[in-house]
């Protein structure tokens, strides 16, 4: 090929590239102008779930001097409020998540948000804390994401996020979006972040968009209904879709905080794998019907009053036929744990039992991994799963929990202190030398103000929570 022809082709390539760039200039200019006019976006449309019907949580009180939790949302949120006009020097912190954030089975008075407030008061009294507990019972990340949009409008100094356990509670369908490729997810994220796309959507209206499945204004958990446990099926494809949606949602939450210039601290969720067996166990539906029936019969041997040696033998047989059988994994892992064997095999058995629970009420490994991977982008983080693993064996100590996911009051205190230390390392707060002694005094005064009735109500609520988790909502104990 002659030199003249090569140069000619090169010129054509440059002219075409220049033409494309010139054509894109109006779009780039429009994007810049709209970003200046509208400011950074704090909204995010989930392409898989539409929660647009979820109403605002905080409303002005009668005097207009405070925002309060809408009393109509009292079934899911506890009372919380903050000043309409933020006082100079105040540090306003919103703590977002589910019932763990709320402090269940007790209440927000002993949740880590309250202990964090006392720690902040002790550490830096010159900046009074205003810590607002925004923990919604059964609230999954996609509903928490909607709450984030709201609280970012109220001058927060910090967002604390603890979510991941409630992703499987509501009956969500994914239809066309279920099998989105990595490229399609990237395009969705870019479009969502574009001020131009948001402007066009506003002008065309939501009806012009392909509609995602719309969820009810408030949580509609399967287990809230009698027989709700029966609705759960062993469906790996659905589980993977939920986990992928969670990953996209939590990443968007961190991005929106960054765009809004608000620091975010992300907590890695923890759960009990030792004392909590799977809530539902079934055989792999991909196996033949005779094989499934055989596994179900063998599993009945394990749950019956047979001697331990026979149960161990039967579990081995089940796992040979169905390696992801939640019940057999849990029984085998628990036997090893109780026998003092805390090796990798034991951890794997207990983790598989949690991850493949047919009714997953605990954050699965992919969800935990998603949170851990996103913490490197957060301004601060606390790995609660590691924090509650005192023996350093990669399994949380069950003594830190009152049930499958909710920490004890001591566990909440431990989380709060870890959050303070993480914020101190990030430079967000300075901690005085006498902070620990001051906190001890504040903690004792706070405990004294609660009264015995508070703890009695918490223990009663724990019994109801255990009944709900076992699929017996609306049933008596008799």
Secondary structure, DSSP 8 states (H G I E B T S, - for coil): --HHHHHHHHHHHHHHHHHHHHHHHHHHHHHHHHHHHH-S------SSEE-TT---SEEE-TTSSEEEE-GGGTTT----EEESS--TT-EEEEEEESHHHHTTTS-GGGSHHHHHHHHHHHH-TTS-EEEEEEE-TT--HHHHHHHHHHHTTS--SEEEEE--SSTTSB----GGGGG--HHHHHHHHHHHH-HHHHHHHHHH-GGGS---EE--SS--BGGGSTTGGGG----HHHHHHHHHHHHHHHHHHHHHHHHHT-EEEEEE----SSS---S-----TTS-HHHHHHHHHHHHHHHSS--HHHHHHHHHHHHHH-TT-HHHHHHHHHHHHHTT--SHHHHHHHHHHHHT-SS--S--HHHHHHHHHHTTTSSEEEEHHHHT-TTSSSS--GGGBSSSS-B-HHHHHHHHHHHHHHHHHHTS----TTHHHHHHHHHHHHHHHH-HHHHHHHHHHHHHHHHHHTT-TT----
